[in-house]
């Protein structure tokens, strides 16, 4: 199974979330870890090759006791732009906000004239923050956005970390690993 996590620049939110998902599965479901891969990418190509934002790494180190291993995975990250191949090959695509969702749709529509294909690919796309809800299917209009902390303070990165942690636990539960 392949899971793609997307944000704008692929330097703050998506690499933190993908690293957290990977570490969480390795720590809690080691038997499932070889069958699931986590990737991250961005909808903005100008950050290609950049390391994860130092503030994302700092918040992962600070919270190492919550999900061990996140910071070591995150420290290896290099930003890259999302491609149609990523979208096609992944089983789940987790986006951080409505702008990311719209960009994924635009990429899909640009590369497919068949509405059935567009619909099938869009069924794989979820707002990652919606997994913070008890039942993320309850109200599709009531979205939880994981806001970009790029221009914010360290407390904004703390908020992103804790949102990603809750969404990670609930997304992995949704996948029913270990059951």
Chimera marker file (.cmm) of the C-alpha trace (Angstrom):
<marker_set name="trace">
<marker id="1" x="0.000" y="0.000" z="0.000" r="1" g="1" b="0" radius="0.5"/>
<marker id="2" x="1.258" y="3.479" z="-0.878" r="1" g="1" b="0" radius="0.5"/>
<marker id="3" x="0.229" y="6.649" z="0.950" r="1" g="1" b="0" radius="0.5"/>
<marker id="4" x="1.115" y="10.105" z="-0.370" r="1" g="1" b="0" radius="0.5"/>
<marker id="5" x="0.967" y="13.142" z="1.917" r="1" g="1" b="0" radius="0.5"/>
<marker id="6" x="0.728" y="16.554" z="0.229" r="1" g="1" b="0" radius="0.5"/>
<marker id="7" x="1.135" y="20.160" z="1.248" r="1" g="1" b="0" radius="0.5"/>
<marker id="8" x="2.256" y="23.307" z="-0.548" r="1" g="1" b="0" radius="0.5"/>
<marker id="9" x="6.060" y="23.285" z="-0.400" r="1" g="1" b="0" radius="0.5"/>
<marker id="10" x="6.756" y="19.814" z="0.991" r="1" g="1" b="0" radius="0.5"/>
<marker id="11" x="9.007" y="21.256" z="3.683" r="1" g="1" b="0" radius="0.5"/>
<marker id="12" x="6.746" y="21.731" z="6.756" r="1" g="1" b="0" radius="0.5"/>
<marker id="13" x="3.497" y="19.768" z="7.036" r="1" g="1" b="0" radius="0.5"/>
<marker id="14" x="3.629" y="16.864" z="4.589" r="1" g="1" b="0" radius="0.5"/>
<marker id="15" x="7.139" y="15.638" z="5.454" r="1" g="1" b="0" radius="0.5"/>
<marker id="16" x="6.293" y="15.841" z="9.164" r="1" g="1" b="0" radius="0.5"/>
<marker id="17" x="3.054" y="13.911" z="8.628" r="1" g="1" b="0" radius="0.5"/>
<marker id="18" x="4.614" y="11.270" z="6.342" r="1" g="1" b="0" radius="0.5"/>
<marker id="19" x="7.493" y="10.754" z="8.798" r="1" g="1" b="0" radius="0.5"/>
<marker id="20" x="5.024" y="10.490" z="11.664" r="1" g="1" b="0" radius="0.5"/>
<marker id="21" x="2.862" y="7.968" z="9.804" r="1" g="1" b="0" radius="0.5"/>
<marker id="22" x="5.920" y="5.845" z="8.986" r="1" g="1" b="0" radius="0.5"/>
<marker id="23" x="7.283" y="5.959" z="12.547" r="1" g="1" b="0" radius="0.5"/>
<marker id="24" x="3.848" y="5.306" z="14.065" r="1" g="1" b="0" radius="0.5"/>
<marker id="25" x="3.356" y="2.184" z="11.940" r="1" g="1" b="0" radius="0.5"/>
<marker id="26" x="6.896" y="0.926" z="12.655" r="1" g="1" b="0" radius="0.5"/>
<marker id="27" x="6.389" y="1.447" z="16.402" r="1" g="1" b="0" radius="0.5"/>
<marker id="28" x="2.861" y="0.065" z="16.724" r="1" g="1" b="0" radius="0.5"/>
<marker id="29" x="2.370" y="-2.331" z="13.816" r="1" g="1" b="0" radius="0.5"/>
<marker id="30" x="5.849" y="-3.643" z="12.930" r="1" g="1" b="0" radius="0.5"/>
<marker id="31" x="4.364" y="-6.601" z="11.074" r="1" g="1" b="0" radius="0.5"/>
<marker id="32" x="2.533" y="-4.191" z="8.720" r="1" g="1" b="0" radius="0.5"/>
<marker id="33" x="5.446" y="-1.790" z="8.188" r="1" g="1" b="0" radius="0.5"/>
<marker id="34" x="6.938" y="-3.665" z="5.199" r="1" g="1" b="0" radius="0.5"/>
<marker id="35" x="3.591" y="-3.593" z="3.360" r="1" g="1" b="0" radius="0.5"/>
<marker id="36" x="2.975" y="0.156" z="3.584" r="1" g="1" b="0" radius="0.5"/>
<marker id="37" x="5.044" y="3.033" z="2.217" r="1" g="1" b="0" radius="0.5"/>
<marker id="38" x="4.634" y="6.703" z="3.016" r="1" g="1" b="0" radius="0.5"/>
<marker id="39" x="5.726" y="9.478" z="0.684" r="1" g="1" b="0" radius="0.5"/>
<marker id="40" x="5.346" y="13.217" z="0.687" r="1" g="1" b="0" radius="0.5"/>
<marker id="41" x="5.332" y="15.857" z="-2.016" r="1" g="1" b="0" radius="0.5"/>
<marker id="42" x="4.311" y="19.433" z="-2.598" r="1" g="1" b="0" radius="0.5"/>
<marker id="43" x="2.091" y="21.268" z="-5.024" r="1" g="1" b="0" radius="0.5"/>
<marker id="44" x="4.765" y="23.984" z="-5.380" r="1" g="1" b="0" radius="0.5"/>
<marker id="45" x="7.919" y="23.064" z="-7.289" r="1" g="1" b="0" radius="0.5"/>
<marker id="46" x="10.252" y="25.873" z="-6.181" r="1" g="1" b="0" radius="0.5"/>
<marker id="47" x="11.276" y="24.080" z="-2.988" r="1" g="1" b="0" radius="0.5"/>
<marker id="48" x="12.528" y="20.968" z="-4.827" r="1" g="1" b="0" radius="0.5"/>
<marker id="49" x="15.549" y="19.453" z="-3.087" r="1" g="1" b="0" radius="0.5"/>
<marker id="50" x="15.208" y="21.466" z="0.120" r="1" g="1" b="0" radius="0.5"/>
<marker id="51" x="15.426" y="19.826" z="3.513" r="1" g="1" b="0" radius="0.5"/>
<marker id="52" x="12.482" y="19.791" z="5.889" r="1" g="1" b="0" radius="0.5"/>
<marker id="53" x="11.987" y="23.121" z="7.639" r="1" g="1" b="0" radius="0.5"/>
<marker id="54" x="14.153" y="23.248" z="10.761" r="1" g="1" b="0" radius="0.5"/>
<marker id="55" x="11.091" y="24.115" z="12.851" r="1" g="1" b="0" radius="0.5"/>
<marker id="56" x="9.389" y="20.872" z="11.753" r="1" g="1" b="0" radius="0.5"/>
<marker id="57" x="12.476" y="18.938" z="12.780" r="1" g="1" b="0" radius="0.5"/>
<marker id="58" x="12.619" y="20.823" z="16.100" r="1" g="1" b="0" radius="0.5"/>
<marker id="59" x="8.997" y="20.023" z="16.946" r="1" g="1" b="0" radius="0.5"/>
<marker id="60" x="9.597" y="16.349" z="16.065" r="1" g="1" b="0" radius="0.5"/>
<marker id="61" x="12.659" y="16.233" z="18.341" r="1" g="1" b="0" radius="0.5"/>
<marker id="62" x="10.770" y="18.000" z="21.143" r="1" g="1" b="0" radius="0.5"/>
<marker id="63" x="7.960" y="15.415" z="20.914" r="1" g="1" b="0" radius="0.5"/>
<marker id="64" x="10.161" y="12.351" z="20.346" r="1" g="1" b="0" radius="0.5"/>
<marker id="65" x="8.551" y="10.697" z="23.383" r="1" g="1" b="0" radius="0.5"/>
<marker id="66" x="5.116" y="10.825" z="21.689" r="1" g="1" b="0" radius="0.5"/>
<marker id="67" x="6.094" y="9.118" z="18.421" r="1" g="1" b="0" radius="0.5"/>
<marker id="68" x="9.696" y="7.883" z="18.564" r="1" g="1" b="0" radius="0.5"/>
<marker id="69" x="11.626" y="7.959" z="15.293" r="1" g="1" b="0" radius="0.5"/>
<marker id="70" x="9.884" y="10.859" z="13.553" r="1" g="1" b="0" radius="0.5"/>
<marker id="71" x="12.859" y="13.213" z="13.718" r="1" g="1" b="0" radius="0.5"/>
<marker id="72" x="15.332" y="10.693" z="12.286" r="1" g="1" b="0" radius="0.5"/>
<marker id="73" x="13.046" y="9.946" z="9.321" r="1" g="1" b="0" radius="0.5"/>
<marker id="74" x="12.292" y="13.642" z="8.832" r="1" g="1" b="0" radius="0.5"/>
<marker id="75" x="15.978" y="14.589" z="8.845" r="1" g="1" b="0" radius="0.5"/>
<marker id="76" x="16.474" y="12.579" z="5.622" r="1" g="1" b="0" radius="0.5"/>
<marker id="77" x="13.684" y="14.377" z="3.755" r="1" g="1" b="0" radius="0.5"/>
<marker id="78" x="14.164" y="16.319" z="0.507" r="1" g="1" b="0" radius="0.5"/>
<marker id="79" x="11.257" y="18.278" z="-0.978" r="1" g="1" b="0" radius="0.5"/>
<marker id="80" x="9.806" y="17.332" z="-4.336" r="1" g="1" b="0" radius="0.5"/>
<marker id="81" x="6.793" y="18.322" z="-6.422" r="1" g="1" b="0" radius="0.5"/>
<marker id="82" x="3.858" y="15.969" z="-6.834" r="1" g="1" b="0" radius="0.5"/>
<marker id="83" x="3.409" y="14.255" z="-10.203" r="1" g="1" b="0" radius="0.5"/>
<marker id="84" x="0.486" y="12.565" z="-11.899" r="1" g="1" b="0" radius="0.5"/>
<marker id="85" x="2.408" y="9.288" z="-11.452" r="1" g="1" b="0" radius="0.5"/>
<marker id="86" x="2.362" y="9.821" z="-7.668" r="1" g="1" b="0" radius="0.5"/>
<marker id="87" x="-1.372" y="10.408" z="-7.758" r="1" g="1" b="0" radius="0.5"/>
<marker id="88" x="-2.018" y="7.402" z="-9.977" r="1" g="1" b="0" radius="0.5"/>
<marker id="89" x="0.199" y="4.954" z="-8.082" r="1" g="1" b="0" radius="0.5"/>
<marker id="90" x="-0.796" y="5.818" z="-4.510" r="1" g="1" b="0" radius="0.5"/>
<marker id="91" x="-3.703" y="4.165" z="-2.742" r="1" g="1" b="0" radius="0.5"/>
<marker id="92" x="-4.355" y="7.151" z="-0.469" r="1" g="1" b="0" radius="0.5"/>
<marker id="93" x="-3.527" y="10.821" z="-0.903" r="1" g="1" b="0" radius="0.5"/>
<marker id="94" x="-3.697" y="12.915" z="2.249" r="1" g="1" b="0" radius="0.5"/>
<marker id="95" x="-3.814" y="16.677" z="1.692" r="1" g="1" b="0" radius="0.5"/>
<marker id="96" x="-3.486" y="19.400" z="4.300" r="1" g="1" b="0" radius="0.5"/>
<marker id="97" x="-5.904" y="22.034" z="3.041" r="1" g="1" b="0" radius="0.5"/>
<marker id="98" x="-8.496" y="22.905" z="0.411" r="1" g="1" b="0" radius="0.5"/>
<marker id="99" x="-5.889" y="24.557" z="-1.809" r="1" g="1" b="0" radius="0.5"/>
<marker id="100" x="-3.942" y="21.272" z="-1.937" r="1" g="1" b="0" radius="0.5"/>
<marker id="101" x="-7.180" y="19.451" z="-2.719" r="1" g="1" b="0" radius="0.5"/>
<marker id="102" x="-7.938" y="21.826" z="-5.605" r="1" g="1" b="0" radius="0.5"/>
<marker id="103" x="-4.388" y="21.476" z="-6.963" r="1" g="1" b="0" radius="0.5"/>
<marker id="104" x="-4.628" y="17.670" z="-6.947" r="1" g="1" b="0" radius="0.5"/>
<marker id="105" x="-7.928" y="17.881" z="-8.808" r="1" g="1" b="0" radius="0.5"/>
<marker id="106" x="-6.370" y="20.268" z="-11.350" r="1" g="1" b="0" radius="0.5"/>
<marker id="107" x="-3.427" y="17.915" z="-11.939" r="1" g="1" b="0" radius="0.5"/>
<marker id="108" x="-5.782" y="14.975" z="-12.417" r="1" g="1" b="0" radius="0.5"/>
<marker id="109" x="-8.085" y="16.893" z="-14.770" r="1" g="1" b="0" radius="0.5"/>
<marker id="110" x="-5.117" y="18.171" z="-16.790" r="1" g="1" b="0" radius="0.5"/>
<marker id="111" x="-3.929" y="14.598" z="-17.320" r="1" g="1" b="0" radius="0.5"/>
<marker id="112" x="-7.260" y="12.866" z="-17.940" r="1" g="1" b="0" radius="0.5"/>
<marker id="113" x="-10.169" y="13.779" z="-20.156" r="1" g="1" b="0" radius="0.5"/>
<marker id="114" x="-12.216" y="10.856" z="-18.817" r="1" g="1" b="0" radius="0.5"/>
<marker id="115" x="-14.497" y="11.962" z="-15.966" r="1" g="1" b="0" radius="0.5"/>
<marker id="116" x="-14.696" y="8.399" z="-14.608" r="1" g="1" b="0" radius="0.5"/>
<marker id="117" x="-10.908" y="8.368" z="-14.211" r="1" g="1" b="0" radius="0.5"/>
<marker id="118" x="-10.975" y="11.784" z="-12.540" r="1" g="1" b="0" radius="0.5"/>
<marker id="119" x="-13.675" y="10.593" z="-10.121" r="1" g="1" b="0" radius="0.5"/>
<marker id="120" x="-11.832" y="7.339" z="-9.363" r="1" g="1" b="0" radius="0.5"/>
<marker id="121" x="-8.584" y="9.157" z="-8.611" r="1" g="1" b="0" radius="0.5"/>
<marker id="122" x="-10.316" y="11.807" z="-6.480" r="1" g="1" b="0" radius="0.5"/>
<marker id="123" x="-11.853" y="9.047" z="-4.318" r="1" g="1" b="0" radius="0.5"/>
<marker id="124" x="-8.311" y="8.381" z="-3.052" r="1" g="1" b="0" radius="0.5"/>
<marker id="125" x="-7.882" y="11.970" z="-1.830" r="1" g="1" b="0" radius="0.5"/>
<marker id="126" x="-8.665" y="12.897" z="1.780" r="1" g="1" b="0" radius="0.5"/>
<marker id="127" x="-8.158" y="16.003" z="3.874" r="1" g="1" b="0" radius="0.5"/>
<marker id="128" x="-5.743" y="14.648" z="6.480" r="1" g="1" b="0" radius="0.5"/>
<marker id="129" x="-7.137" y="16.973" z="9.155" r="1" g="1" b="0" radius="0.5"/>
<marker id="130" x="-10.562" y="15.395" z="8.811" r="1" g="1" b="0" radius="0.5"/>
<marker id="131" x="-9.123" y="12.313" z="10.497" r="1" g="1" b="0" radius="0.5"/>
<marker id="132" x="-8.892" y="14.457" z="13.654" r="1" g="1" b="0" radius="0.5"/>
<marker id="133" x="-12.681" y="14.132" z="13.940" r="1" g="1" b="0" radius="0.5"/>
<marker id="134" x="-14.311" y="11.245" z="15.785" r="1" g="1" b="0" radius="0.5"/>
<marker id="135" x="-16.027" y="10.236" z="12.547" r="1" g="1" b="0" radius="0.5"/>
<marker id="136" x="-14.550" y="12.102" z="9.627" r="1" g="1" b="0" radius="0.5"/>
<marker id="137" x="-17.424" y="11.078" z="7.317" r="1" g="1" b="0" radius="0.5"/>
<marker id="138" x="-20.128" y="12.713" z="9.468" r="1" g="1" b="0" radius="0.5"/>
<marker id="139" x="-20.187" y="16.137" z="7.849" r="1" g="1" b="0" radius="0.5"/>
<marker id="140" x="-18.260" y="16.617" z="4.638" r="1" g="1" b="0" radius="0.5"/>
<marker id="141" x="-18.757" y="20.409" z="4.867" r="1" g="1" b="0" radius="0.5"/>
<marker id="142" x="-17.118" y="20.636" z="8.293" r="1" g="1" b="0" radius="0.5"/>
<marker id="143" x="-13.451" y="20.304" z="7.313" r="1" g="1" b="0" radius="0.5"/>
<marker id="144" x="-10.475" y="20.411" z="9.628" r="1" g="1" b="0" radius="0.5"/>
<marker id="145" x="-7.585" y="22.118" z="7.904" r="1" g="1" b="0" radius="0.5"/>
<marker id="146" x="-3.976" y="21.638" z="8.957" r="1" g="1" b="0" radius="0.5"/>
<marker id="147" x="-2.795" y="25.202" z="8.428" r="1" g="1" b="0" radius="0.5"/>
<marker id="148" x="0.585" y="26.013" z="6.933" r="1" g="1" b="0" radius="0.5"/>
<marker id="149" x="2.869" y="27.110" z="9.793" r="1" g="1" b="0" radius="0.5"/>
<marker id="150" x="5.527" y="28.568" z="7.449" r="1" g="1" b="0" radius="0.5"/>
<marker id="151" x="4.881" y="32.205" z="8.413" r="1" g="1" b="0" radius="0.5"/>
<marker id="152" x="3.936" y="31.364" z="11.976" r="1" g="1" b="0" radius="0.5"/>
<marker id="153" x="5.602" y="30.805" z="15.312" r="1" g="1" b="0" radius="0.5"/>
<marker id="154" x="6.856" y="27.687" z="17.054" r="1" g="1" b="0" radius="0.5"/>
<marker id="155" x="3.394" y="27.306" z="18.610" r="1" g="1" b="0" radius="0.5"/>
<marker id="156" x="1.961" y="26.962" z="15.086" r="1" g="1" b="0" radius="0.5"/>
<marker id="157" x="4.377" y="24.082" z="14.476" r="1" g="1" b="0" radius="0.5"/>
<marker id="158" x="3.270" y="22.558" z="17.808" r="1" g="1" b="0" radius="0.5"/>
<marker id="159" x="-0.344" y="22.761" z="16.623" r="1" g="1" b="0" radius="0.5"/>
<marker id="160" x="0.549" y="21.084" z="13.320" r="1" g="1" b="0" radius="0.5"/>
<marker id="161" x="2.437" y="18.335" z="15.171" r="1" g="1" b="0" radius="0.5"/>
<marker id="162" x="-0.487" y="17.551" z="17.464" r="1" g="1" b="0" radius="0.5"/>
<marker id="163" x="-3.033" y="17.667" z="14.621" r="1" g="1" b="0" radius="0.5"/>
<marker id="164" x="-0.847" y="15.297" z="12.593" r="1" g="1" b="0" radius="0.5"/>
<marker id="165" x="-0.459" y="13.000" z="15.590" r="1" g="1" b="0" radius="0.5"/>
<marker id="166" x="-4.212" y="12.684" z="16.127" r="1" g="1" b="0" radius="0.5"/>
<marker id="167" x="-4.880" y="12.341" z="12.386" r="1" g="1" b="0" radius="0.5"/>
<marker id="168" x="-2.127" y="9.702" z="12.144" r="1" g="1" b="0" radius="0.5"/>
<marker id="169" x="-3.664" y="7.548" z="14.873" r="1" g="1" b="0" radius="0.5"/>
<marker id="170" x="-7.118" y="7.779" z="13.348" r="1" g="1" b="0" radius="0.5"/>
<marker id="171" x="-5.946" y="7.251" z="9.759" r="1" g="1" b="0" radius="0.5"/>
<marker id="172" x="-4.032" y="4.123" z="10.776" r="1" g="1" b="0" radius="0.5"/>
<marker id="173" x="-7.137" y="2.946" z="12.641" r="1" g="1" b="0" radius="0.5"/>
<marker id="174" x="-9.144" y="3.633" z="9.467" r="1" g="1" b="0" radius="0.5"/>
<marker id="175" x="-6.734" y="1.364" z="7.557" r="1" g="1" b="0" radius="0.5"/>
<marker id="176" x="-7.378" y="-1.317" z="10.186" r="1" g="1" b="0" radius="0.5"/>
<marker id="177" x="-3.742" y="-2.353" z="10.445" r="1" g="1" b="0" radius="0.5"/>
<marker id="178" x="-3.213" y="-5.258" z="12.779" r="1" g="1" b="0" radius="0.5"/>
<marker id="179" x="-6.825" y="-6.443" z="12.514" r="1" g="1" b="0" radius="0.5"/>
<link id1="1" id2="2" r="1" g="1" b="0" radius="0.2"/>
<link id1="2" id2="3" r="1" g="1" b="0" radius="0.2"/>
<link id1="3" id2="4" r="1" g="1" b="0" radius="0.2"/>
<link id1="4" id2="5" r="1" g="1" b="0" radius="0.2"/>
<link id1="5" id2="6" r="1" g="1" b="0" radius="0.2"/>
<link id1="6" id2="7" r="1" g="1" b="0" radius="0.2"/>
<link id1="7" id2="8" r="1" g="1" b="0" radius="0.2"/>
<link id1="8" id2="9" r="1" g="1" b="0" radius="0.2"/>
<link id1="9" id2="10" r="1" g="1" b="0" radius="0.2"/>
<link id1="10" id2="11" r="1" g="1" b="0" radius="0.2"/>
<link id1="11" id2="12" r="1" g="1" b="0" radius="0.2"/>
<link id1="12" id2="13" r="1" g="1" b="0" radius="0.2"/>
<link id1="13" id2="14" r="1" g="1" b="0" radius="0.2"/>
<link id1="14" id2="15" r="1" g="1" b="0" radius="0.2"/>
<link id1="15" id2="16" r="1" g="1" b="0" radius="0.2"/>
<link id1="16" id2="17" r="1" g="1" b="0" radius="0.2"/>
<link id1="17" id2="18" r="1" g="1" b="0" radius="0.2"/>
<link id1="18" id2="19" r="1" g="1" b="0" radius="0.2"/>
<link id1="19" id2="20" r="1" g="1" b="0" radius="0.2"/>
<link id1="20" id2="21" r="1" g="1" b="0" radius="0.2"/>
<link id1="21" id2="22" r="1" g="1" b="0" radius="0.2"/>
<link id1="22" id2="23" r="1" g="1" b="0" radius="0.2"/>
<link id1="23" id2="24" r="1" g="1" b="0" radius="0.2"/>
<link id1="24" id2="25" r="1" g="1" b="0" radius="0.2"/>
<link id1="25" id2="26" r="1" g="1" b="0" radius="0.2"/>
<link id1="26" id2="27" r="1" g="1" b="0" radius="0.2"/>
<link id1="27" id2="28" r="1" g="1" b="0" radius="0.2"/>
<link id1="28" id2="29" r="1" g="1" b="0" radius="0.2"/>
<link id1="29" id2="30" r="1" g="1" b="0" radius="0.2"/>
<link id1="30" id2="31" r="1" g="1" b="0" radius="0.2"/>
<link id1="31" id2="32" r="1" g="1" b="0" radius="0.2"/>
<link id1="32" id2="33" r="1" g="1" b="0" radius="0.2"/>
<link id1="33" id2="34" r="1" g="1" b="0" radius="0.2"/>
<link id1="34" id2="35" r="1" g="1" b="0" radius="0.2"/>
<link id1="35" id2="36" r="1" g="1" b="0" radius="0.2"/>
<link id1="36" id2="37" r="1" g="1" b="0" radius="0.2"/>
<link id1="37" id2="38" r="1" g="1" b="0" radius="0.2"/>
<link id1="38" id2="39" r="1" g="1" b="0" radius="0.2"/>
<link id1="39" id2="40" r="1" g="1" b="0" radius="0.2"/>
<link id1="40" id2="41" r="1" g="1" b="0" radius="0.2"/>
<link id1="41" id2="42" r="1" g="1" b="0" radius="0.2"/>
<link id1="42" id2="43" r="1" g="1" b="0" radius="0.2"/>
<link id1="43" id2="44" r="1" g="1" b="0" radius="0.2"/>
<link id1="44" id2="45" r="1" g="1" b="0" radius="0.2"/>
<link id1="45" id2="46" r="1" g="1" b="0" radius="0.2"/>
<link id1="46" id2="47" r="1" g="1" b="0" radius="0.2"/>
<link id1="47" id2="48" r="1" g="1" b="0" radius="0.2"/>
<link id1="48" id2="49" r="1" g="1" b="0" radius="0.2"/>
<link id1="49" id2="50" r="1" g="1" b="0" radius="0.2"/>
<link id1="50" id2="51" r="1" g="1" b="0" radius="0.2"/>
<link id1="51" id2="52" r="1" g="1" b="0" radius="0.2"/>
<link id1="52" id2="53" r="1" g="1" b="0" radius="0.2"/>
<link id1="53" id2="54" r="1" g="1" b="0" radius="0.2"/>
<link id1="54" id2="55" r="1" g="1" b="0" radius="0.2"/>
<link id1="55" id2="56" r="1" g="1" b="0" radius="0.2"/>
<link id1="56" id2="57" r="1" g="1" b="0" radius="0.2"/>
<link id1="57" id2="58" r="1" g="1" b="0" radius="0.2"/>
<link id1="58" id2="59" r="1" g="1" b="0" radius="0.2"/>
<link id1="59" id2="60" r="1" g="1" b="0" radius="0.2"/>
<link id1="60" id2="61" r="1" g="1" b="0" radius="0.2"/>
<link id1="61" id2="62" r="1" g="1" b="0" radius="0.2"/>
<link id1="62" id2="63" r="1" g="1" b="0" radius="0.2"/>
<link id1="63" id2="64" r="1" g="1" b="0" radius="0.2"/>
<link id1="64" id2="65" r="1" g="1" b="0" radius="0.2"/>
<link id1="65" id2="66" r="1" g="1" b="0" radius="0.2"/>
<link id1="66" id2="67" r="1" g="1" b="0" radius="0.2"/>
<link id1="67" id2="68" r="1" g="1" b="0" radius="0.2"/>
<link id1="68" id2="69" r="1" g="1" b="0" radius="0.2"/>
<link id1="69" id2="70" r="1" g="1" b="0" radius="0.2"/>
<link id1="70" id2="71" r="1" g="1" b="0" radius="0.2"/>
<link id1="71" id2="72" r="1" g="1" b="0" radius="0.2"/>
<link id1="72" id2="73" r="1" g="1" b="0" radius="0.2"/>
<link id1="73" id2="74" r="1" g="1" b="0" radius="0.2"/>
<link id1="74" id2="75" r="1" g="1" b="0" radius="0.2"/>
<link id1="75" id2="76" r="1" g="1" b="0" radius="0.2"/>
<link id1="76" id2="77" r="1" g="1" b="0" radius="0.2"/>
<link id1="77" id2="78" r="1" g="1" b="0" radius="0.2"/>
<link id1="78" id2="79" r="1" g="1" b="0" radius="0.2"/>
<link id1="79" id2="80" r="1" g="1" b="0" radius="0.2"/>
<link id1="80" id2="81" r="1" g="1" b="0" radius="0.2"/>
<link id1="81" id2="82" r="1" g="1" b="0" radius="0.2"/>
<link id1="82" id2="83" r="1" g="1" b="0" radius="0.2"/>
<link id1="83" id2="84" r="1" g="1" b="0" radius="0.2"/>
<link id1="84" id2="85" r="1" g="1" b="0" radius="0.2"/>
<link id1="85" id2="86" r="1" g="1" b="0" radius="0.2"/>
<link id1="86" id2="87" r="1" g="1" b="0" radius="0.2"/>
<link id1="87" id2="88" r="1" g="1" b="0" radius="0.2"/>
<link id1="88" id2="89" r="1" g="1" b="0" radius="0.2"/>
<link id1="89" id2="90" r="1" g="1" b="0" radius="0.2"/>
<link id1="90" id2="91" r="1" g="1" b="0" radius="0.2"/>
<link id1="91" id2="92" r="1" g="1" b="0" radius="0.2"/>
<link id1="92" id2="93" r="1" g="1" b="0" radius="0.2"/>
<link id1="93" id2="94" r="1" g="1" b="0" radius="0.2"/>
<link id1="94" id2="95" r="1" g="1" b="0" radius="0.2"/>
<link id1="95" id2="96" r="1" g="1" b="0" radius="0.2"/>
<link id1="96" id2="97" r="1" g="1" b="0" radius="0.2"/>
<link id1="97" id2="98" r="1" g="1" b="0" radius="0.2"/>
<link id1="98" id2="99" r="1" g="1" b="0" radius="0.2"/>
<link id1="99" id2="100" r="1" g="1" b="0" radius="0.2"/>
<link id1="100" id2="101" r="1" g="1" b="0" radius="0.2"/>
<link id1="101" id2="102" r="1" g="1" b="0" radius="0.2"/>
<link id1="102" id2="103" r="1" g="1" b="0" radius="0.2"/>
<link id1="103" id2="104" r="1" g="1" b="0" radius="0.2"/>
<link id1="104" id2="105" r="1" g="1" b="0" radius="0.2"/>
<link id1="105" id2="106" r="1" g="1" b="0" radius="0.2"/>
<link id1="106" id2="107" r="1" g="1" b="0" radius="0.2"/>
<link id1="107" id2="108" r="1" g="1" b="0" radius="0.2"/>
<link id1="108" id2="109" r="1" g="1" b="0" radius="0.2"/>
<link id1="109" id2="110" r="1" g="1" b="0" radius="0.2"/>
<link id1="110" id2="111" r="1" g="1" b="0" radius="0.2"/>
<link id1="111" id2="112" r="1" g="1" b="0" radius="0.2"/>
<link id1="112" id2="113" r="1" g="1" b="0" radius="0.2"/>
<link id1="113" id2="114" r="1" g="1" b="0" radius="0.2"/>
<link id1="114" id2="115" r="1" g="1" b="0" radius="0.2"/>
<link id1="115" id2="116" r="1" g="1" b="0" radius="0.2"/>
<link id1="116" id2="117" r="1" g="1" b="0" radius="0.2"/>
<link id1="117" id2="118" r="1" g="1" b="0" radius="0.2"/>
<link id1="118" id2="119" r="1" g="1" b="0" radius="0.2"/>
<link id1="119" id2="120" r="1" g="1" b="0" radius="0.2"/>
<link id1="120" id2="121" r="1" g="1" b="0" radius="0.2"/>
<link id1="121" id2="122" r="1" g="1" b="0" radius="0.2"/>
<link id1="122" id2="123" r="1" g="1" b="0" radius="0.2"/>
<link id1="123" id2="124" r="1" g="1" b="0" radius="0.2"/>
<link id1="124" id2="125" r="1" g="1" b="0" radius="0.2"/>
<link id1="125" id2="126" r="1" g="1" b="0" radius="0.2"/>
<link id1="126" id2="127" r="1" g="1" b="0" radius="0.2"/>
<link id1="127" id2="128" r="1" g="1" b="0" radius="0.2"/>
<link id1="128" id2="129" r="1" g="1" b="0" radius="0.2"/>
<link id1="129" id2="130" r="1" g="1" b="0" radius="0.2"/>
<link id1="130" id2="131" r="1" g="1" b="0" radius="0.2"/>
<link id1="131" id2="132" r="1" g="1" b="0" radius="0.2"/>
<link id1="132" id2="133" r="1" g="1" b="0" radius="0.2"/>
<link id1="133" id2="134" r="1" g="1" b="0" radius="0.2"/>
<link id1="134" id2="135" r="1" g="1" b="0" radius="0.2"/>
<link id1="135" id2="136" r="1" g="1" b="0" radius="0.2"/>
<link id1="136" id2="137" r="1" g="1" b="0" radius="0.2"/>
<link id1="137" id2="138" r="1" g="1" b="0" radius="0.2"/>
<link id1="138" id2="139" r="1" g="1" b="0" radius="0.2"/>
<link id1="139" id2="140" r="1" g="1" b="0" radius="0.2"/>
<link id1="140" id2="141" r="1" g="1" b="0" radius="0.2"/>
<link id1="141" id2="142" r="1" g="1" b="0" radius="0.2"/>
<link id1="142" id2="143" r="1" g="1" b="0" radius="0.2"/>
<link id1="143" id2="144" r="1" g="1" b="0" radius="0.2"/>
<link id1="144" id2="145" r="1" g="1" b="0" radius="0.2"/>
<link id1="145" id2="146" r="1" g="1" b="0" radius="0.2"/>
<link id1="146" id2="147" r="1" g="1" b="0" radius="0.2"/>
<link id1="147" id2="148" r="1" g="1" b="0" radius="0.2"/>
<link id1="148" id2="149" r="1" g="1" b="0" radius="0.2"/>
<link id1="149" id2="150" r="1" g="1" b="0" radius="0.2"/>
<link id1="150" id2="151" r="1" g="1" b="0" radius="0.2"/>
<link id1="151" id2="152" r="1" g="1" b="0" radius="0.2"/>
<link id1="152" id2="153" r="1" g="1" b="0" radius="0.2"/>
<link id1="153" id2="154" r="1" g="1" b="0" radius="0.2"/>
<link id1="154" id2="155" r="1" g="1" b="0" radius="0.2"/>
<link id1="155" id2="156" r="1" g="1" b="0" radius="0.2"/>
<link id1="156" id2="157" r="1" g="1" b="0" radius="0.2"/>
<link id1="157" id2="158" r="1" g="1" b="0" radius="0.2"/>
<link id1="158" id2="159" r="1" g="1" b="0" radius="0.2"/>
<link id1="159" id2="160" r="1" g="1" b="0" radius="0.2"/>
<link id1="160" id2="161" r="1" g="1" b="0" radius="0.2"/>
<link id1="161" id2="162" r="1" g="1" b="0" radius="0.2"/>
<link id1="162" id2="163" r="1" g="1" b="0" radius="0.2"/>
<link id1="163" id2="164" r="1" g="1" b="0" radius="0.2"/>
<link id1="164" id2="165" r="1" g="1" b="0" radius="0.2"/>
<link id1="165" id2="166" r="1" g="1" b="0" radius="0.2"/>
<link id1="166" id2="167" r="1" g="1" b="0" radius="0.2"/>
<link id1="167" id2="168" r="1" g="1" b="0" radius="0.2"/>
<link id1="168" id2="169" r="1" g="1" b="0" radius="0.2"/>
<link id1="169" id2="170" r="1" g="1" b="0" radius="0.2"/>
<link id1="170" id2="171" r="1" g="1" b="0" radius="0.2"/>
<link id1="171" id2="172" r="1" g="1" b="0" radius="0.2"/>
<link id1="172" id2="173" r="1" g="1" b="0" radius="0.2"/>
<link id1="173" id2="174" r="1" g="1" b="0" radius="0.2"/>
<link id1="174" id2="175" r="1" g="1" b="0" radius="0.2"/>
<link id1="175" id2="176" r="1" g="1" b="0" radius="0.2"/>
<link id1="176" id2="177" r="1" g="1" b="0" radius="0.2"/>
<link id1="177" id2="178" r="1" g="1" b="0" radius="0.2"/>
<link id1="178" id2="179" r="1" g="1" b="0" radius="0.2"/>
</marker_set>
